[in-house]
Amino acid sequence: MAITFQRSWSDPDLEQYRDTVVRFIEEHMLPDDEAARQRGHVGHEIWRKAGEMGLLCTDIPEAWGGGGGDFRHEAVFYEEMARRSLSGMSTSVHSIVAHYFLNHGTEAQKRHYLPRMARGEIVGAIAMTEPGTGSDLQGVRTRAVRDGDHYVLNGAKTFITNGFLAGVVLVVCKTDPDKGAAGTSILVVDTQDQAGFKVGRVLDKIGLKAQDTSELFFDEVRVPVTQLLGGEEGKGFYQLMSDLPYERLIIGLTAVAAMEGAYEATLQYVRERKAFGQPIADFQNTRFKLAEVATEIQVGRAFMDRCIEALVAGQLDTATASMAKLWGSEAQGRVIDTCLQLFGGYGYMNEYLIARMYADARIQRIYGGTSEIMKEVISRAM
């Protein structure tokens, strides 16, 4: 019997939904992927198409314009993109932004932004990282000063996913620098025709070539006080921390899905490629290496599925989500490196999926909290 990777959390309805997602990917995403890699972004039209098909914000309640499903629906889209190394549409960041609105936004903010995000009319981004501050969110220097009915926002952000295409950006800033974490807030900034707002370079990365990752600049940007997320100053750090399990599980589950895609691509290659008069798959080293890979994926799938079920049940804690992110991203690096080796020189060629997967995998151990930060979080729960 062939090895398969079954999901404990799936059901017939979700598998039918998966078929819809795969059709969308094959008809609308794959044909444009190489062009998107060259220009550094996917453009707005693909987002609108995804919205029309009901593929965005699927775990946001219908009352706010979402799909009314749960995290499993989101996971399906993340998995199918990761299996094909399609990075251009960061629907994960888009959904994370939607959850900030859902969990922390005022009624007016939810009503204004969530339906538009679900339709793909606007793309969401969150601006945390600054030049000189990575994982240290308490070191944020972007400043928002109250001036009557507005905040005046000044600062710079970098490595911002969806930054080039974003229609709405959640900006992490200091409203009271003297209070440390308690002086951190999140401002909601509309980017269209916003005086003082500027998108810098689309950054040239070693991987995730189709994903727009940009610098953002805020120069005397006037933001109405009604655009303070949740309507209360000093809640930004709490808001950021409370949504971490959701964010980190996404990275973990996409890591496992990428490993599955790499395994399948490698299995096909070694069966077709011949050396010394026989398929590479017939060599003992190849069989043993792929046996190790398949075992690691099965073990990872079991843990990640448990985490998904816990999140849906509202029971996933920060330490366990950090384990999912840590183990998943580290295993992804190991597995894809092993798979690439079996391709030989062809594995180093960008025209091969495994080469793109190799480059894309490296950032998984850095963004969303580095592996070192994950270890620190886990150790504090001991």
N, C-alpha and C positions, 0 to 999 in steps of 0.2 A: 504493500500500500504506500502510495506517495505521501511524503510529508506535507501537511497543510497547516496553516496558522489560523486557527479558529478563535473567534472573539466571544468570550462568555457573555458580554453585555448586548450582543446583537440579537435581532429577531427578524422575522420575515418582512415586516414593514420597513425596518431600517435597511435591509438588504435591497429592497425595491428602491428605496431612496438612494442607496449607493449606486444602483444602475443609472439613475438620473444624473448623479454627480459625475460618473465616469463618462457618460455621453457628452455632458457639458465640457468636460476637460478635453476629450478627444476631438470635439467639433470646434471649440472656440479657443482653447488655451494652447494645446500642443502645436497647432499649425503656425502660431505667431511667436512661439517661445524663442526661437533663434533671433528673430528681429528684435524682440524685447530685450534679449541679452545684449544685443549690440547698442541699443539706445539707452539702456539702463532703467527702463520702466515699461509697464504694460499699457499705459494710457487709461483714460476714463471709460471708454466704451465697454470694455470687458467687465468692469464693475457694474455698469448699468445692466448689462445682460445677465449677470449673476443675480442681481436684485430682481429682475423681471421673472427669473425662474425660481425665486424663493430660496436661494442658496445662502443668503447673507443674514446674519443675526437670527439664526434658526432657534437659538435657545432664549431669545427675548420674548416675553409674553405677547400674545396677539393684541392685547389692549394697547400696547405701545408700538404696534406696527411690525412686530417680529413674527417668527414662524410658529411660536407657541410650543416648540419641542423642548428638548433638554440637551445637555452637553454631548450626548452620544451623537446627535445630529451634526454638531460642530465637528466632532472627532472624525466622522466619515469623510468630510471634505478635506480636513487636514491630512488624514492618512493617504487619500488617493493622490493628492498633490505631492506629498513627500515620497511616495513610492516611485514617482516619475521625476523627482528632483525639479519640480516646478515651484519656483520661489517667488515669481513676479507678483502675484496677488497675495499680500500678507493679510489674509482674512483673519488670521489669529490676532494681530494687533488691532485690526478693525473691530473685532468682537470684544477684545479687552477694553477698548475705549467705550464701546456700547455698555459694557458691564459697569464701568465707572459711573456712567449716567444712570443706569438702572439701580445700582446699589447706593449711590451717594448723591445723585442729582436732585434738584428741586423738581416739583411737578411740571413747572413750565419748561425746564431744561429737557426733561424726558419727552415731553410732548413735542418740543421743537426739533430735537435732533434724532431720536430713535427711529421714527418712521422714515426719515430721509436716509439714514444710514442703511436701514433694511432694504430700501429700494435701490441702493447704490448711487444715489444722487450726490452724496458727499462721502469722501473717504476719511477715516479717522486715523489720527496719529497721537502719540503721547510723547512729550518732550521732557525727558529727565536728564539725560547725560549732557554734560558740558565739557568744553576743553579744560582738561585738568582735573575733572571729577568723574570717575567711573561709577563704581558701586557705592561710593560715599555720597548718599543722597543728602546727608546733613551738611555737606560742603557746597551745596548749590549756591551760586552767586547771583543768579537772575533775580532781579528785584522788582517788586510791585509796590508803588507808593500811592496811597489813597489821595485823590484830589477831587473833592466833591462827590459827584455821582459816578466817578470813574476811578480806575487804577491806571497809573502810568507805568508801563512795563518796559524794562530794559534788560538786555542780556543776550547770550548766545548759546545755542544748543548744537550738538553734533551727534552723528550716528543715528539719526532719527528715521526709523522705518516708516515708509509711506509719506515721508516729509515732502517730497516733490509734488505728489498728487493730492495731498491732504486738503480737505475743505474745512475741517475743524481739527484744532490741535489743543490737547490738554497740556498746559504749560505748568510745570512744577517750578515754584518760585518762592522767594522769601517775602512775606508781608510784614514780618517783624524779626529782623536778624538777631536781635538780642535774646530771643526766646529759644534758639536752637530748633529742635524738631517741632516744638509747639508753635514756632513762627513760620512754618511751611504751609503753603496753600496751593491750590490748583486753580488756575484761571482757564476758562474756555475761550479760545480765540478763533474767530471766523477768519479765514485767510483771504477770501475774495475781496478785492478792493480795500484791503486793510492798510491804512497809512502807517508807515514805519515798519511794516513786516516785510521781510525779504527771505526768499529761499536762496541759499548759496549753492555750492556745487552738488551735483549728484556724485557721490563719492565712488571712487574706483576701487572696488574690493577684489579680493582674490577669488571669492565665490559669491553665490547669490546674485549673479550678474543681472538678472532681470528685475530684481527688487530695487525700487528707488530708496536709497538711503542718503539722506541729505543733511546739510548744515542749515540751521534756521537762525535768523537774526531779528531781534526786537529792539527797535530804536524809538523810544518815546511813543510806544503803541498805547493808545487810549482804549481801555477795556471797561465797559459798563460794570458797575458793581453787581448787577444781576447775573453776570457771567462768572461769578465765583462759584465753583462747584459745590453744591450743597448749601450755598448761601451763608456759610459761616467761616470766618478766618481761622487759620491755625489747625485745620483738620486734614491738611494734605498728607502728612506723614502717616497718619492713621489710615486714610483712604488707600494709600499706596500699599501699606502692609497687609491690609485686610483682603486684598484681591490676589495676593501672591500665589496661593495654592492653585488657583485657576490658571494663572499664567505659566507656572512651572510645570504643571501637568501637560500642558500643550507641547512644551519642548520635549518632555519625556516620551509622549505618545508618537510624536512625529519622528523621533529617533528610532523607535522600534519599527515604524512603518517604512522608513528609509532603509533599515537593515533588511527588511523583507524584500523590498524592491531590488536591493543590491544582490541578495542571495539568488533571486529568480533570474536576474540578468546574467549572473555569473554561471549559474547552472546551465542555462541555454548556451552560453558561449563555450564552456568547456566540453559540451556534448558535440558541438559543431567543429571546433578548432582541433586540428590534428598536429601531432608532433611525433617524430620517429615512427611514422606509419600507423598511429592509432590515436583515437580521440584523447584529449587531455584528461577527460573524465575517467578514463580507465586507469590512470596512474594512482597508486595508493596514496601518495601525498595529497593529491587533489581530493580524493574521497574523504580522507581524514580531516583535511582543512574544512571542507564543506559540512562534514558531520559536526565539527566543533561550532561552526557558524549557526547551523540549524538548531543545535542545542541551546546556544546562547539566546537566540531569538525566541525559542519556546519558553525559556525561563523568564525572559524579559516580558514577553506577552502576558504571561500569567500574573506577574506583579502589576504591570500597567493596567490590565483589565480590572484588577481589584481596586486600583486607585480611581479608575473611571467610575466604577460602581459606587465607591465611597463619595466621590464628588457629587454624583447625581443624588445621592441620599443626604447630602449636606454634612458629611462626616469626615471629609479629607482635611487633615491637619497640615500645618505648615512644614513640620519636620518630614512627614511622609512624602509630601509633594516635592520637597527638596531632594529626598532620596530618589524619586522618580526622575527628576531632572539630572541629578548627578550620575546615577547609574546609566540612564538612557544615553546621555550625551557622550560619556566615556566609552560605553560599549559600541556606540555608533562609530566612533573613530577607529576602534580596534577591528570591528567586523568589516568595514568598508576598506580598510587598509589590506586586510587579508584577501578580500575579494579582488581588489585591484591587482594584487600580486599574481593572481591566477590568469589575468589577462596579459601578463607580460608587457611588452612595449606598447601594445595597443591601449592598455589601461591608462597610459599617460597622455593619450590623445583626446582633446576636448570633444571630438565628434562622438566619442563613446560615453554613454550614460554614466558609467562607473567613474570616469574622470571628473565629471561635473559633481557627482555625489561626494567624491573625495574632497573637493574644494569646498563644497557647501557645508560639509559636516564640521569643519574646524571651528566655526563660530558658535556652534551649539554649546561648547564648553565655556563660552565667554559671556554671551548676552543672556539676559534674564537672571543675572547673578552668576559669577564665575564658579567653577568647581570648588575653588578654595572657600568662597563664601558659603556654598552649599554645605561643605563639611563643618564650617563654623556653626551654621544654623542647626544642623543635625546634632552636633556635639552638645549644644546648649540644652537639648531635650533629654539628654541622658540622665 
